[in-house]
Amino acid sequence: MGLAILIGLGVWQLDRKAWKEGLIDSLRQRLSAPAVAFPAPDRWNRLTQAADEFRRVRFRAGFLHAQEALVYTVGSALRPDVSGPGYWVFTPAKLADGAIVVVDRGFVPEGRHDPKARAAGQVEGTVEIVGALRWPEEGGWFAPEPDRARRQWFVRDHVSMAQALGWGRVAPFHVAQEAPVPPGGLPKPGRLTADLRNQHLQYALTWFGLAIVLASVFVFWVRARRCQPDTQ
């Protein structure tokens, strides 16, 4: 039974390896493609996470800075330029037709999350935004509940923010902004990368190696039992 479990875990890691390589290839293609026109609101419900996440888009909108929310982070696998504790700044933005799309404007380090500490970056008026489409994250078992009084979340779930903070109907996706960089540099936007960690082959070899060790120990045990003299 132990041998079967170890071999099964090794095969599972090989399957994960194939899945991760496909994901990385898909991300690289989407994130390296030119930014396209932002989808019209009547198309939003036809977009899917599997087919459209990480597509780069370009559009014009005006930020509603007074309604921003924060998402605590200690770094990102898709933003190697971000490290240490801080916050993603999520801000609703109004399109020309009045529709609302939420924009992850980028990273601010701990101690600079108060808008007064980065007032230069609260750009007024309509700006042209370039970024990648992202869908809401699901909170894990250990993710704290949001602190609505402080407008602080712990997962990037803009739909939950919109419902809790009264943003109204928003797009089912948010946009991870990569440009423009605001005056003062904060929040710090940036282009997403597809350099995801992929160590599933090492994990698979570890499980298969343990299976070989277990089988070898069992063989030696059987041989030792057969070599023991009969004392009866």
FIMIKOL-487121 format. One record per residue: residue number from 1; x, y, z of N, C-alpha, C in turn. Coordinates in pm, 1 decimal, padded with zeros to 6 digits. Each point is the difference from the previous one (the first is absolute). Example, Ala and Ser with C-alpha at 12.3 -4.5 7.8 and 13.67 -1.06 7.14 Angstrom:
// FIMIKOL-487121
<r 1 <01319.0 -00569.0 00780.0> <-00089.0 00119.0 00000.0> <00090.0 00120.0 00000.0>>,
<r 2 <-00035.0 00105.0 -00072.0> <00082.0 00119.0 00006.0> <-00077.0 00109.0 00073.0>>,
***
This chain:
// FIMIKOL-487121
<r 1 <00082.6 -00120.0 00000.0> <-00082.6 00120.0 00000.0> <00087.1 00126.5 00000.0>>,
<r 2 <00105.4 -00001.8 00083.9> <00090.2 00115.2 00003.1> <00066.9 00023.1 -00133.8>>,
<r 3 <00040.3 -00109.8 -00066.9> <00063.7 00012.5 -00131.6> <-00096.2 00062.5 -00100.9>>,
<r 4 <-00125.3 -00044.5 00003.3> <-00099.9 00053.6 -00093.3> <-00023.1 00148.5 00024.4>>,
<r 5 <-00003.6 00039.6 00128.0> <-00021.4 00141.4 00032.7> <00116.3 00084.4 -00050.3>>,
<r 6 <00123.0 -00044.3 00021.8> <00117.0 00077.5 -00042.7> <00005.6 00011.8 -00152.1>>,
<r 7 <-00027.5 -00108.0 -00070.5> <-00000.3 00005.9 -00147.2> <-00111.7 00092.5 -00048.2>>,
<r 8 <-00117.3 -00008.9 00064.8> <-00110.2 00088.4 -00037.8> <00034.3 00146.2 00018.5>>,
<r 9 <00069.2 00033.1 00110.2> <00041.3 00138.8 00022.6> <00100.1 00045.1 -00105.6>>,
<r 10 <00089.9 -00088.3 -00041.6> <00095.3 00035.0 -00104.8> <-00069.0 00027.6 -00132.7>>,
<r 11 <-00097.5 -00084.8 -00035.6> <-00074.8 00020.2 -00124.6> <-00079.6 00129.6 00006.3>>,
<r 12 <-00058.2 00028.4 00116.8> <-00075.7 00124.3 00017.2> <00089.1 00121.2 -00021.4>>,
<r 13 <00123.2 -00005.0 00049.8> <00092.0 00112.0 -00019.9> <00038.3 00015.0 -00147.1>>,
<r 14 <00011.5 -00110.3 -00073.5> <00026.3 00011.7 -00143.6> <-00117.9 00065.2 -00071.7>>,
<r 15 <-00121.1 -00034.4 00041.4> <-00118.0 00066.0 -00057.1> <00000.7 00149.3 00033.0>>,
<r 16 <00037.0 00033.7 00124.1> <00008.4 00140.9 00039.0> <00107.6 00073.0 -00081.0>>,
<r 17 <00108.8 -00069.6 -00028.0> <00107.5 00059.2 -00080.8> <-00051.9 00037.2 -00138.8>>,
<r 18 <-00073.4 -00091.2 -00063.3> <-00055.2 00028.1 -00132.7> <-00098.3 00115.7 00005.8>>,
<r 19 <-00083.6 00001.9 00105.7> <-00096.1 00109.4 00014.6> <00071.8 00133.0 00019.1>>,
<r 20 <00104.2 00002.6 00086.2> <00071.5 00124.3 00026.9> <00070.8 00050.1 -00125.7>>,
<r 21 <00058.1 -00089.9 -00078.6> <00068.5 00042.4 -00122.9> <-00098.8 00058.4 -00099.4>>,
<r 22 <-00119.1 -00060.7 -00008.9> <-00102.4 00055.8 -00087.8> <-00046.2 00136.8 00047.1>>,
<r 23 <-00014.9 00016.0 00132.2> <-00040.4 00128.7 00055.3> <00104.6 00107.0 -00028.0>>,
<r 24 <00127.4 -00032.1 00020.9> <00106.9 00096.3 -00023.6> <00004.4 00041.0 -00146.6>>,
<r 25 <-00015.8 -00096.4 -00089.6> <00001.4 00031.2 -00143.2> <-00116.9 00091.3 -00036.4>>,
<r 26 <-00118.6 -00029.6 00054.6> <-00117.0 00083.5 -00028.0> <00019.2 00141.0 00054.3>>,
<r 27 <00054.0 00010.6 00122.0> <00022.7 00131.2 00059.6> <00099.0 00081.2 -00082.7>>,
<r 28 <00106.7 -00063.8 -00043.3> <00100.9 00072.1 -00077.4> <-00057.7 00052.6 -00129.8>>,
<r 29 <-00084.5 -00079.3 -00064.7> <-00060.3 00045.8 -00124.4> <-00091.6 00119.7 00023.9>>,
<r 30 <-00082.9 -00007.8 00102.9> <-00095.3 00108.1 00024.8> <00069.2 00126.9 00050.3>>,
<r 31 <00098.6 -00018.0 00087.6> <00064.6 00116.4 00059.3> <00099.5 00067.4 -00093.4>>,
<r 32 <00040.6 -00069.2 -00105.9> <00091.2 00060.3 -00097.5> <-00074.6 00057.7 -00120.1>>,
<r 33 <-00129.8 -00026.6 -00009.0> <-00078.7 00050.2 -00113.0> <-00027.4 00148.7 00016.6>>,
<r 34 <-00019.8 00072.7 -00110.6> <-00033.4 00142.7 00010.6> <-00133.1 00020.4 00072.1>>,
<r 35 <-00013.3 00111.8 00067.8> <-00125.5 00032.8 00067.0> <-00109.5 00025.4 -00103.4>>,
<r 36 <-00118.1 -00053.5 00027.1> <-00113.1 00014.4 -00091.8> <-00103.9 00092.5 00061.8>>,
<r 37 <-00099.7 00034.9 -00080.5> <-00106.8 00088.5 00048.5> <-00075.7 -00066.8 00114.8>>,
<r 38 <-00038.8 00079.8 00095.9> <-00072.5 -00050.4 00116.4> <-00137.3 -00050.3 -00043.7>>,
<r 39 <-00043.2 -00116.5 00051.4> <-00131.2 -00052.4 -00040.6> <-00114.2 00088.4 00047.4>>,
<r 40 <-00100.4 00014.6 -00083.3> <-00117.8 00079.6 00035.5> <-00079.2 -00070.4 00109.9>>,
<r 41 <-00070.8 00075.0 00084.9> <-00075.4 -00061.3 00110.2> <-00096.5 -00110.1 -00043.0>>,
<r 42 <-00057.6 00008.7 -00121.4> <-00093.6 -00104.1 -00041.4> <00068.9 -00132.2 -00032.2>>,
<r 43 <00134.7 -00001.3 -00000.6> <00075.6 -00123.2 -00023.2> <00055.7 -00059.7 00127.9>>,
<r 44 <-00009.8 00072.8 00110.9> <00066.9 -00043.6 00122.7> <-00043.5 -00138.8 00044.3>>,
<r 45 <-00128.8 -00028.2 -00005.1> <-00049.3 -00128.6 00048.4> <00037.2 -00115.6 -00091.1>>,
<r 46 <00049.6 00029.8 -00119.7> <00041.5 -00107.2 -00090.8> <00148.6 -00032.4 00014.2>>,
<r 47 <00071.0 00081.0 00075.7> <00141.3 -00028.2 00023.6> <00014.2 -00105.1 00109.6>>,
<r 48 <00104.7 -00081.2 -00009.0> <00023.6 -00103.5 00100.0> <00143.7 00008.1 00050.0>>,
<r 49 <00019.0 -00046.4 00120.9> <00134.0 00000.4 00057.9> <00094.7 -00088.0 -00080.8>>,
<r 50 <-00047.4 -00117.5 -00041.9> <00086.8 -00093.1 -00072.3> <00047.0 00057.8 -00132.9>>,
<r 51 <-00086.7 00071.6 -00069.3> <00033.1 00047.7 -00133.9> <00056.3 00140.7 -00003.2>>,
<r 52 <-00028.0 00081.5 00102.3> <00030.8 00142.5 -00010.5> <00089.2 00057.2 00108.7>>,
<r 53 <00024.0 -00073.9 00108.2> <00084.1 00057.1 00104.7> <00141.3 00023.7 -00052.0>>,
<r 54 <00059.7 00110.9 00041.9> <00134.8 00045.5 -00035.3> <00008.8 00061.4 -00139.6>>,
<r 55 <-00113.0 00016.9 -00068.2> <00005.0 00072.8 -00127.0> <00024.7 00147.6 00029.5>>,
<r 56 <00088.8 00061.1 -00076.8> <00034.0 00139.9 00020.1> <-00100.3 00088.7 -00073.6>>,
<r 57 <-00044.1 00105.3 00067.7> <-00101.5 00088.7 -00056.3> <00044.5 00145.1 00017.6>>,
<r 58 <-00065.9 00085.9 -00074.8> <00027.8 00144.3 00004.8> <-00134.1 00073.7 00000.6>>,
<r 59 <-00014.2 00098.1 00089.0> <-00126.7 00074.0 00007.2> <00022.6 00131.4 00073.7>>,
<r 60 <-00100.7 00087.4 -00004.5> <00002.9 00128.7 00069.6> <-00108.4 -00000.1 00107.3>>,
<r 61 <00036.1 00050.8 00117.7> <-00095.2 00005.1 00110.8> <00048.0 00101.5 00102.1>>,
<r 62 <-00090.7 00037.2 00089.2> <00033.6 00091.8 00108.3> <-00008.7 -00072.2 00133.7>>,
<r 63 <00104.3 00008.6 00080.6> <00002.8 -00068.2 00128.5> <-00089.0 00069.7 00102.5>>,
<r 64 <-00067.3 -00080.8 00082.3> <-00078.3 00050.6 00112.5> <00084.0 -00023.9 00125.9>>,
<r 65 <00098.7 00085.7 00021.0> <00101.3 -00024.1 00102.1> <-00057.4 -00009.0 00140.9>>,
<r 66 <-00104.0 00074.6 00028.3> <-00055.6 00000.7 00134.6> <-00059.4 -00135.0 00039.5>>,
<r 67 <-00020.4 -00088.6 -00097.5> <-00064.0 -00128.2 00027.6> <00097.8 -00117.4 -00003.4>>,
<r 68 <00128.5 00025.8 -00004.5> <00097.2 -00108.0 -00013.3> <-00001.0 -00093.8 00121.0>>,
<r 69 <00048.0 -00122.6 -00023.1> <00018.2 -00100.6 00105.0> <00140.0 -00057.7 -00012.5>>,
<r 70 <00044.7 -00067.2 00105.0> <00135.2 -00053.7 00004.5> <-00003.3 -00151.8 00016.2>>,
<r 71 <00100.4 -00066.0 -00059.0> <00016.9 -00144.5 00017.0> <00140.5 -00024.1 00052.9>>,
<r 72 <00009.3 -00058.5 00117.9> <00131.5 -00024.0 00061.3> <00076.2 -00107.1 -00077.9>>,
<r 73 <00131.9 00019.3 -00012.7> <00083.9 -00095.3 -00072.5> <00140.6 00000.8 00056.9>>,
<r 74 <00070.5 -00109.2 -00023.1> <00142.8 -00005.3 00034.4> <00082.6 -00033.0 -00125.0>>,
<r 75 <-00060.1 00016.5 -00117.6> <00071.0 -00027.0 -00124.5> <-00091.2 -00067.3 -00100.3>>,
<r 76 <00052.6 -00022.7 -00119.5> <-00080.9 -00057.0 -00106.4> <00086.1 -00085.1 -00092.5>>,
<r 77 <-00052.1 -00118.3 -00035.4> <00070.8 -00086.4 -00094.0> <00001.0 00058.8 -00140.6>>,
<r 78 <-00093.6 00091.0 -00027.4> <-00010.2 00058.8 -00134.0> <00061.3 00139.2 -00008.7>>,
<r 79 <00044.6 00052.4 00114.3> <00063.4 00132.4 00001.9> <00134.0 -00010.5 00074.5>>,
<r 80 <00106.8 -00043.6 -00066.9> <00129.5 -00014.8 00068.2> <00057.6 00131.5 00049.9>>,
<r 81 <-00054.1 00113.0 -00046.6> <00048.2 00130.1 00045.5> <-00061.5 00041.4 00132.9>>,
<r 82 <-00089.1 -00082.7 00054.1> <-00068.2 00031.3 00125.1> <00044.8 -00098.8 00107.3>>,
<r 83 <00041.8 00051.4 00115.2> <00039.2 -00086.8 00110.5> <-00024.7 00072.6 00131.6>>,
<r 84 <-00014.9 -00077.4 00105.3> <-00023.5 00058.3 00131.1> <-00146.3 00030.3 00023.0>>,
<r 85 <-00036.0 00029.1 00124.6> <-00140.3 00026.9 00032.5> <-00047.7 00131.8 -00059.6>>,
<r 86 <-00124.9 -00000.3 -00040.1> <-00060.0 00119.9 -00056.8> <-00141.8 -00029.0 -00044.8>>,
<r 87 <-00048.4 00079.3 -00094.2> <-00139.8 -00010.1 -00041.6> <-00014.2 00021.7 -00149.7>>,
<r 88 <-00096.5 -00072.2 -00058.5> <-00048.3 00031.7 -00134.1> <-00112.5 00101.5 00015.9>>,
<r 89 <00000.5 00102.6 -00082.7> <-00102.3 00104.3 00006.9> <-00105.9 -00027.4 -00106.6>>,
<r 90 <-00119.0 -00034.4 00045.0> <-00112.2 -00029.5 -00090.5> <-00092.1 00121.3 -00003.7>>,
<r 91 <-00018.9 00053.6 -00119.8> <-00077.8 00122.4 -00015.9> <-00103.9 -00017.3 -00110.2>>,
<r 92 <-00127.1 00029.2 00025.8> <-00097.4 -00001.1 -00108.8> <00028.1 00114.6 -00097.3>>,
<r 93 <-00019.3 -00028.4 -00127.6> <00021.7 00100.8 -00103.4> <-00122.7 00005.0 -00090.8>>,
<r 94 <-00040.3 00121.2 -00037.0> <-00120.9 00018.2 -00080.5> <00037.3 00018.6 -00145.9>>,
<r 95 <-00062.5 -00083.9 -00085.8> <00018.4 00011.5 -00144.6> <-00086.4 00114.4 -00054.2>>,
<r 96 <00019.9 00030.3 -00127.3> <-00073.6 00111.3 -00061.2> <-00150.6 -00023.5 00001.4>>,
<r 97 <-00041.8 -00127.8 -00007.4> <-00143.9 -00030.1 -00001.4> <-00057.0 -00015.5 00141.4>>,
<r 98 <00081.0 00026.0 00102.9> <-00046.2 -00008.8 00138.1> <00021.9 -00134.3 00065.9>>,
<r 99 <00039.6 -00101.0 -00075.9> <00025.6 -00131.4 00058.5> <00123.5 00006.2 00090.2>>,
<r 100 <00003.2 -00089.7 00099.6> <00108.4 -00000.6 00097.0> <00085.6 -00125.5 -00017.4>>,
<r 101 <00129.6 00020.0 -00009.5> <00096.1 -00110.0 00000.9> <00098.2 00027.2 00113.2>>,
<r 102 <00034.7 -00102.3 00073.2> <00092.6 00015.6 00112.9> <00142.3 -00021.1 -00050.0>>,
<r 103 <00090.2 00087.4 00042.7> <00139.5 -00005.0 -00044.0> <00090.5 -00023.4 00120.3>>,
<r 104 <00083.8 -00101.1 -00010.3> <00108.4 -00019.0 00096.5> <00111.9 00092.5 -00045.5>>,
<r 105 <00010.6 00115.6 00063.8> <00091.4 00103.8 -00047.2> <00146.1 -00031.9 00028.0>>,
<r 106 <00025.8 -00098.9 00086.9> <00137.2 -00036.7 00027.9> <00029.0 -00005.8 00148.6>>,
<r 107 <00127.7 -00004.5 00032.1> <00048.1 -00029.0 00135.0> <00042.1 00126.9 00073.5>>,
<r 108 <-00034.9 00004.8 00128.8> <00055.7 00101.9 00090.0> <00059.6 -00071.7 00119.6>>,
<r 109 <00120.4 00035.7 00044.9> <00060.5 -00067.7 00114.0> <-00069.7 00036.1 00130.2>>,
<r 110 <00021.5 -00083.8 00099.5> <-00052.5 00027.6 00133.6> <00043.8 00139.6 00045.3>>,
<r 111 <-00094.0 00076.6 00052.3> <00029.2 00135.0 00043.4> <-00034.9 00106.3 -00102.4>>,
<r 112 <-00027.7 -00041.4 -00124.0> <-00038.6 00096.1 -00104.4> <-00141.1 -00027.5 -00051.5>>,
<r 113 <-00075.5 -00082.0 00073.4> <-00132.8 -00036.2 -00048.5> <-00102.8 00110.7 00020.5>>,
<r 114 <00025.5 00090.8 00091.4> <-00090.6 00113.3 00018.8> <00007.4 00090.1 -00124.0>>,
<r 115 <-00114.8 00029.3 -00062.3> <00002.3 00085.2 -00119.5> <00072.6 00132.6 00020.3>>,
<r 116 <-00001.4 00053.5 00122.3> <00068.7 00126.3 00026.4> <00151.4 -00014.0 -00016.0>>,
<r 117 <00051.6 -00122.3 00015.8> <00144.1 -00022.9 -00011.9> <00043.5 -00016.8 -00145.2>>,
<r 118 <-00095.3 -00001.0 -00092.1> <00030.9 -00014.7 -00142.6> <-00097.7 00085.2 -00081.4>>,
<r 119 <-00023.2 00120.6 00046.6> <-00100.8 00087.2 -00060.6> <00029.0 00029.4 -00146.5>>,
<r 120 <00129.7 00007.2 -00037.6> <00034.1 00031.4 -00139.5> <-00052.7 -00104.4 -00096.7>>,
<r 121 <-00016.0 -00123.2 00047.9> <-00046.6 -00107.6 -00087.4> <-00149.5 -00005.5 -00019.0>>,
<r 122 <-00076.7 00084.1 00069.4> <-00145.9 00001.0 -00014.3> <-00038.5 00086.7 -00119.2>>,
<r 123 <00028.3 -00049.0 -00117.3> <-00018.5 00075.8 -00123.6> <-00148.6 00022.2 -00027.6>>,
<r 124 <-00036.7 00123.2 -00029.9> <-00138.7 00034.3 -00031.6> <-00021.8 -00001.7 -00150.8>>,
<r 125 <-00126.0 -00012.5 -00038.0> <-00033.8 00002.4 -00141.5> <00014.8 -00136.7 -00065.4>>,
<r 126 <-00021.2 00000.2 -00129.6> <00005.9 -00124.5 -00076.3> <00143.7 -00031.1 -00040.5>>,
<r 127 <00038.9 -00125.3 00017.7> <00134.5 -00043.9 -00038.1> <-00011.6 -00125.5 -00084.7>>,
<r 128 <00101.2 -00022.3 -00083.4> <00004.8 -00123.5 -00078.0> <00073.7 -00105.9 00080.7>>,
<r 129 <-00065.7 -00113.5 00019.4> <00050.7 -00106.7 00084.6> <00031.0 -00121.9 -00085.5>>,
<r 130 <00114.2 -00060.9 00025.8> <00037.2 -00126.8 -00062.1> <00019.0 -00101.0 00111.5>>,
<r 131 <-00057.1 -00117.2 -00016.8> <00014.3 -00102.2 00102.9> <-00051.2 -00134.2 -00047.3>>,
<r 132 <-00001.7 -00096.1 00092.2> <-00041.6 -00136.7 -00032.1> <-00125.4 -00036.1 00077.6>>,
<r 133 <-00090.6 -00072.7 -00065.4> <-00123.3 -00042.9 00064.5> <00030.4 -00106.7 00104.6>>,
<r 134 <-00059.8 00014.7 00118.1> <00012.7 -00098.9 00107.1> <-00138.2 -00028.4 00058.3>>,
<r 135 <-00019.8 -00123.9 00044.7> <-00125.9 -00038.6 00063.3> <00017.8 -00006.0 00150.9>>,
<r 136 <-00107.3 00005.1 00078.1> <00013.5 00002.2 00146.8> <00069.9 -00124.6 00052.9>>,
<r 137 <00079.5 00019.5 00105.3> <00062.6 -00111.5 00069.8> <-00098.6 -00060.5 00099.4>>,
<r 138 <00018.3 -00128.1 00027.3> <-00077.9 -00065.6 00104.9> <00081.6 -00000.6 00128.2>>,
<r 139 <-00063.7 00034.2 00109.1> <00068.7 00000.8 00127.6> <00027.6 -00140.7 00049.5>>,
<r 140 <00121.1 -00025.5 00046.7> <00034.5 -00129.8 00055.4> <-00051.0 -00015.3 00142.2>>,
<r 141 <00023.6 -00116.9 00056.6> <-00047.0 -00028.4 00136.1> <00059.9 00096.4 00102.0>>,
<r 142 <00122.0 00044.2 -00026.1> <00070.1 00080.9 00098.9> <-00003.0 00149.5 -00032.1>>,
<r 143 <-00072.5 00038.9 -00103.7> <-00008.4 00142.3 -00033.9> <-00091.0 00071.4 00098.8>>,
<r 144 <00046.0 00107.7 00064.5> <-00085.4 00072.4 00095.0> <-00120.1 00062.7 -00070.9>>,
<r 145 <-00102.6 00025.4 00077.9> <-00116.2 00070.6 -00052.2> <00038.8 00146.1 -00028.4>>,
<r 146 <-00061.6 00061.7 -00100.0> <00033.3 00140.8 -00028.3> <-00037.6 00091.6 00114.7>>,
<r 147 <00079.4 00105.2 00014.9> <-00028.2 00104.1 00099.2> <-00069.7 00113.3 -00074.6>>,
<r 148 <-00131.8 -00005.2 -00004.0> <-00075.9 00095.8 -00080.7> <00012.7 00141.8 00052.7>>,
<r 149 <00013.0 00013.8 00130.8> <00012.9 00134.1 00056.5> <00127.2 00068.5 -00048.7>>,
<r 150 <00105.8 -00076.3 -00018.6> <00126.9 00054.5 -00048.9> <00013.7 -00016.0 -00151.4>>,
<r 151 <-00105.2 -00056.8 -00063.6> <-00000.3 -00021.4 -00145.3> <00120.5 -00086.2 -00039.7>>,
<r 152 <00024.9 -00103.7 00077.2> <00117.0 -00085.4 -00023.4> <-00042.6 -00144.3 -00020.3>>,
<r 153 <00049.2 -00060.2 -00108.8> <-00026.9 -00139.3 -00032.7> <00130.4 -00079.1 00003.2>>,
<r 154 <-00012.4 -00133.2 -00008.2> <00117.3 -00086.4 00001.6> <00005.3 -00092.6 -00121.3>>,
<r 155 <-00098.5 00009.8 -00087.8> <00001.0 -00065.5 -00130.3> <-00048.7 00101.5 -00102.2>>,
<r 156 <00043.4 -00017.6 -00123.2> <-00036.9 00094.7 -00105.5> <-00137.3 -00036.6 -00057.1>>,
<r 157 <-00101.0 00032.0 00076.2> <-00138.4 -00029.5 -00036.6> <-00075.6 00131.3 -00014.7>>,
<r 158 <00005.7 00057.9 -00118.4> <-00061.1 00131.5 -00020.8> <-00152.1 -00005.2 00005.3>>,
<r 159 <-00059.3 -00116.8 -00029.4> <-00145.8 -00012.5 00006.1> <-00046.5 00013.7 00144.8>>,
<r 160 <00071.9 -00064.8 00092.8> <-00032.1 00013.8 00142.4> <00015.2 00144.8 00044.8>>,
<r 161 <00104.4 00066.9 -00047.9> <00019.9 00140.6 00034.8> <-00117.4 00085.0 -00048.6>>,
<r 162 <-00039.9 -00022.0 -00123.8> <-00108.0 00079.4 -00058.0> <-00128.9 -00016.0 00079.6>>,
<r 163 <-00029.4 -00123.5 00041.6> <-00122.4 -00025.2 00076.2> <00007.6 00063.6 00138.3>>,
<r 164 <00117.1 -00008.9 00063.4> <00013.5 00050.4 00136.6> <00009.8 00151.7 00006.3>>,
<r 165 <00059.4 00060.5 -00103.0> <00028.9 00143.1 00004.2> <-00093.6 00083.4 -00086.7>>,
<r 166 <-00099.3 -00064.5 -00061.8> <-00100.4 00074.1 -00074.7> <00048.4 00058.0 -00131.3>>,
<r 167 <00086.7 -00074.0 -00069.3> <00048.4 00048.6 -00129.5> <-00103.0 -00019.5 -00110.4>>,
<r 168 <-00105.8 -00076.0 00025.1> <-00097.3 -00027.9 -00104.4> <00043.5 -00116.5 -00086.6>>,
<r 169 <-00064.5 -00012.4 -00115.9> <00032.8 -00109.5 -00091.9> <00135.5 00027.9 -00063.7>>,
<r 170 <00088.5 -00098.2 00008.4> <00133.0 00014.0 -00057.6> <00024.8 -00114.8 -00096.3>>,
<r 171 <00103.0 00013.4 -00081.5> <00037.8 -00107.5 -00091.6> <00035.9 -00124.6 00080.0>>,
<r 172 <-00022.1 -00121.1 -00054.7> <00033.0 -00123.0 00072.9> <00149.7 -00023.6 00013.8>>,
<r 173 <00078.7 00081.3 -00063.2> <00145.9 -00007.2 00008.5> <00052.2 00134.5 00049.1>>,
<r 174 <00122.6 00001.9 00046.7> <00066.6 00128.2 00024.0> <00121.9 00007.1 -00091.2>>,
<r 175 <00062.7 00115.7 -00004.4> <00114.1 00022.2 -00088.9> <00123.8 00025.5 00084.7>>,
<r 176 <00103.9 -00082.0 -00020.0> <00128.5 00021.9 00066.2> <00078.3 00101.3 -00083.0>>,
<r 177 <00007.9 00121.2 00049.2> <00057.7 00110.5 -00077.7> <00150.4 -00016.3 -00016.8>>,
<r 178 <00047.3 00026.3 -00121.8> <00144.6 00003.3 -00026.6> <00046.1 00137.9 -00045.8>>,
<r 179 <-00092.2 00083.7 -00044.9> <00032.2 00136.7 -00041.4> <-00129.2 00081.7 00005.0>>,
<r 180 <00014.6 00130.8 00022.4> <00123.1 00077.8 00019.6> <00046.1 -00003.8 00145.2>>,
<r 181 <00125.9 00037.0 00019.8> <00052.0 00016.1 00135.5> <-00044.4 00136.8 00051.5>>,
<r 182 <-00066.9 00007.5 00114.5> <-00051.1 00128.9 00048.1> <00112.4 00089.4 00049.6>>,
<r 183 <-00023.1 00129.9 00008.6> <00098.8 00090.2 00060.1> <00037.7 -00047.6 00140.7>>,
<r 184 <00126.8 00003.4 00031.3> <00045.9 -00048.3 00129.8> <00027.4 -00148.2 00003.8>>,
<r 185 <-00046.4 -00075.2 -00101.3> <00030.3 -00142.0 -00010.4> <-00087.0 -00093.3 00081.2>>,
<r 186 <-00095.8 00053.5 00077.1> <-00086.4 -00085.5 00081.4> <-00146.1 00033.1 -00026.1>>,
<r 187 <-00084.0 -00104.5 -00008.9> <00033.3 -00141.5 00003.8> <00091.5 -00038.9 -00116.9>>,
<r 188 <00078.7 -00106.6 00020.3> <00096.9 -00042.7 -00100.0> <-00062.1 -00105.7 -00090.9>>,
<r 189 <-00040.8 00038.3 -00123.7> <-00050.8 -00100.5 -00093.1> <00116.7 -00076.5 -00060.8>>,
<r 190 <-00031.0 -00105.2 -00071.6> <00107.2 -00076.1 -00063.9> <-00056.8 -00110.9 -00085.6>>,
<r 191 <00077.3 -00038.5 -00097.8> <-00043.0 -00105.3 -00091.1> <00014.9 -00136.8 00065.5>>,
<r 192 <-00101.8 -00083.6 -00014.8> <00005.0 -00134.7 00055.7> <00094.4 -00086.7 -00081.8>>,
<r 193 <00063.2 -00095.1 00066.3> <00088.9 -00094.6 -00067.3> <-00048.8 -00141.9 00026.7>>,
<r 194 <00046.3 -00094.7 -00082.2> <-00043.8 -00139.6 00010.7> <00108.2 -00090.1 00056.4>>,
<r 195 <00089.3 00054.7 00080.3> <00109.0 -00079.1 00056.7> <-00047.6 -00071.6 00126.2>>,
<r 196 <-00092.3 -00094.4 -00019.7> <-00055.0 -00074.4 00112.4> <00094.3 -00112.1 00041.8>>,
<r 197 <-00001.2 -00028.8 00126.6> <00082.8 -00109.0 00052.3> <-00051.8 -00133.4 -00051.3>>,
<r 198 <00090.8 -00084.5 -00049.5> <-00040.1 -00130.4 -00053.8> <00101.4 -00104.9 00044.9>>,
<r 199 <-00026.5 -00060.9 00115.2> <00088.5 -00102.1 00054.9> <-00067.7 -00135.8 00008.9>>,
<r 200 <-00102.1 -00020.9 -00082.5> <-00076.7 -00123.8 00007.8> <00082.4 -00121.5 -00042.2>>,
<r 201 <00098.1 00016.8 -00090.7> <00083.7 -00113.7 -00037.1> <00083.2 -00046.1 00119.9>>,
<r 202 <00056.3 00096.0 00074.1> <00076.7 -00036.1 00119.8> <-00088.9 -00071.7 00101.0>>,
<r 203 <-00123.5 00049.7 00016.6> <-00091.4 -00064.9 00093.5> <-00032.3 -00142.3 -00045.3>>,
<r 204 <-00023.2 -00016.6 -00131.5> <-00031.2 -00133.1 -00052.2> <00116.9 -00095.7 00022.2>>,
<r 205 <00122.1 00045.9 -00027.1> <00117.6 -00085.8 00020.5> <00015.6 -00036.1 00147.7>>,
<r 206 <-00035.7 00093.0 00088.1> <00007.2 -00029.8 00143.8> <-00095.9 -00112.3 00036.8>>,
<r 207 <-00124.5 00008.9 -00048.0> <-00097.6 -00104.8 00032.5> <00039.7 -00133.0 -00060.9>>,
<r 208 <00047.3 00001.5 -00126.5> <00042.4 -00125.9 -00062.1> <00122.5 -00057.7 00072.4>>,
<r 209 <00090.2 00088.0 00044.1> <00116.7 -00046.0 00074.5> <-00039.4 -00065.4 00131.4>>,
<r 210 <-00096.9 00058.4 00069.4> <-00048.2 -00060.6 00123.7> <-00066.3 -00134.7 -00026.6>>,
<r 211 <-00069.6 -00010.7 -00114.5> <-00060.7 -00128.1 -00035.8> <00106.8 -00106.1 -00022.4>>,
<r 212 <00109.7 00037.4 -00066.3> <00110.0 -00095.5 -00022.2> <00062.8 -00041.7 00133.0>>,
<r 213 <00019.2 00097.6 00088.0> <00057.5 -00031.0 00132.1> <-00091.3 -00095.2 00076.9>>,
<r 214 <-00130.1 00027.8 -00001.9> <-00094.4 -00085.9 00070.5> <00001.8 -00141.5 -00056.0>>,
<r 215 <00001.4 -00011.3 -00133.8> <00003.6 -00132.4 -00061.6> <00129.9 -00073.5 00035.0>>,
<r 216 <00111.3 00072.7 00001.3> <00128.7 -00061.8 00033.1> <00002.2 -00049.0 00143.9>>,
<r 217 <-00051.0 00081.1 00092.1> <-00005.2 -00039.9 00140.7> <-00085.5 -00124.9 00017.3>>,
<r 218 <-00111.7 -00004.3 -00073.8> <-00087.3 -00117.1 00009.7> <00070.4 -00125.6 -00051.8>>,
<r 219 <00072.5 00011.9 -00111.4> <00072.6 -00115.4 -00054.8> <00105.4 -00049.4 00098.9>>,
<r 220 <00076.7 00091.6 00057.9> <00101.4 -00040.5 00098.4> <-00064.7 -00065.1 00122.2>>,
<r 221 <-00114.7 00052.3 00041.1> <-00069.3 -00058.1 00115.1> <-00044.6 -00142.7 -00029.5>>,
<r 222 <-00055.7 -00022.3 -00121.0> <-00043.2 -00134.6 -00037.3> <00118.8 -00095.8 -00005.4>>,
<r 223 <00112.1 00045.0 -00059.8> <00119.4 -00085.3 -00008.3> <00053.6 -00032.5 00139.1>>,
<r 224 <-00001.4 00101.1 00088.3> <00048.6 -00024.5 00135.7> <-00088.7 -00099.7 00071.9>>,
<r 225 <-00128.3 00006.2 -00020.9> <-00092.5 -00093.7 00064.6> <00026.7 -00141.1 -00048.4>>,
<r 226 <00027.8 -00015.4 -00130.7> <00021.6 -00133.8 -00054.8> <00131.8 -00061.4 00047.8>>,
<r 227 <00095.4 00089.6 00029.3> <00132.0 -00048.2 00040.7> <00005.1 -00033.9 00148.8>>,
<r 228 <-00100.6 00038.2 00076.6> <-00000.9 -00029.7 00142.9> <-00019.3 -00150.2 00021.5>>,
<r 229 <00080.5 -00060.6 00089.9> <-00014.9 -00145.5 00023.7> <-00134.2 -00031.1 00068.8>>,
<r 230 <-00051.8 -00116.7 -00029.2> <-00123.7 -00045.3 00061.9> <00033.0 -00052.3 00139.2>>,
<r 231 <-00052.0 00064.0 00104.3> <00031.9 -00036.2 00139.6> <-00094.4 -00105.6 00054.7>>,
<r 232 <-00101.3 -00040.0 -00076.3> <-00094.9 -00100.0 00051.3> <00052.3 -00142.2 -00023.5>>,
***
